[in-house]
Amino acid sequence: MSGVARSLFGRRARLRWIHLILGGALAMPYVLVGSVIIGPATGATDVFGSFPLQLASFGVGLPIAAVTSLFPLTRPLESAAVRWLCGVEADRLAFGPAGTRGEKGRTAAWFTLHLGFGGIIAGMSLALPPFAAVLIVLPVVAALRGGRLGLPEVFDHTWVLALAPVAGVASLAALAGCAAGCGALLARWAVPLLGPTPRERLAAAEARAADLAVRNRLARELHDSVGHALSAVTLQAGAARRVLDSDPEFVREALAAIEDTTRRTVGELDAVLGVLREGDAPGTAPAPTLAADLDGLLRRTRAGGHRVRATVDADPEALPPLLSREAYRIVQEGLSNALKHAGEGAGVEVRIAVTGGGLEITVENPVTGPAPSRTGGGHGLRGIADRARLLGGTATAGPTTAQTWRLHARLPMRGPV
């Protein structure tokens, strides 16, 4: 019983009722236009004084409404109303203007149904509640008046007066049932009539894929840039603290490296965040590359106390800009893993070479703590794999011996992006 009451008078039913009332309100101008046509056609001077003529005006107005629904804003406005009042999920509706002939036809059909059902329910909502109220109080009024009330003769019977309140309550329940049924039908028909077409679904999927690609790229940039900076600064500060009294020169170098690392990272962070700000151009800080920034990266890593040996059998200046940027990030992430897992003072070997038409990057380091994870929390390794895959290359990472970790990436000099 409570489920029936909820379906008739619950929040969703009330919102759908409001949606129907709005449809009735939208139908009124078209009914007036229809009355202007019906009046001269039938020779009637008072169209609204005749219920059949009112229905005829309503029937003439609906086709006119279907024609006006071809305006571009009709579908977005109707979809928004269906979303908020009928409880239909936003991803099942189309909020752009109807473009093709089929989309316009479905929008016109929906608009006609909305105004048609809305006009009927709005008219019932205006007429039935006063009539029901009269029936409910009729026995009490008749008893107080002690006689006839100028009503039809059928009300002279006592049993008719006794059943009048029941008929009044039943008419209100019938109104609620009609409104709930019409609201449910419109909610069901909204998806096929206002929903996106396959073309629109494909466009939305492409937009989501592009947005996801941008988010993933920004996540990789933030992880590689900020993550490496935090790891490097932490180790540099720790190394400087341990030799603060015995090696002031090393402390000065570590502090200079910390200052340089944080300054560069702030610039890179501003460049990445500039992409996130709506209407902003990307930040002015250039993306780091092997040609311009590899030496600084190695110097800052060594300032943390690690012994880094780099072998570069390639001309960084001759690399394509995109390849140079992605290769720098791969080397940076490899050094970040070394800072985290190699232990203090450990030796790290970096090899960069051009062989067989591709750029090969190898970073090897001893492992004294937990090894980087290939899955789960290994966001940096996944980021390296993504960068390599986008360039048409490959990347592998894993232990070569019990105490050695090796990262290897091969990037074609020319490949898909």
Secondary structure, DSSP 8 states (H G I E B T S, - for coil): -HHHHHHHHSHHHHHHHHHHHHHHHHHHHHHHHHHHHHHHHHT-S-GGG-HHHHHHHHHHHHHHHHHHTTSTTHHHHHHHHHHHHS---GGGS--S---SHHHHHHHHHHHHHHHHHHHHHHHHHHHHHHHHHHHHHHHHHHHHHTS--S--GGGGSHHHHHHHHHHHHHHHHHHHHHHHHHHHHHHHHHHHHHS--HHHHHHHHHHHHHHHHHHHHHHHHHHHHHHHHHHHHHHHHHHHHHTTTT-HHHHHHHHHHHHHHHHHHHHHHHHHHHHHSTT----SS----HHHHHHHHHHHHHTTT-EEEEEEES-GGGS-HHHHHHHHHHHHHHHHHHHHHS-TT-EEEEEEEEETTEEEEEEEEE-SS----SSTT-HHHHHHHHHHHHTT-EEEEEEEETTEEEEEEEEESS---
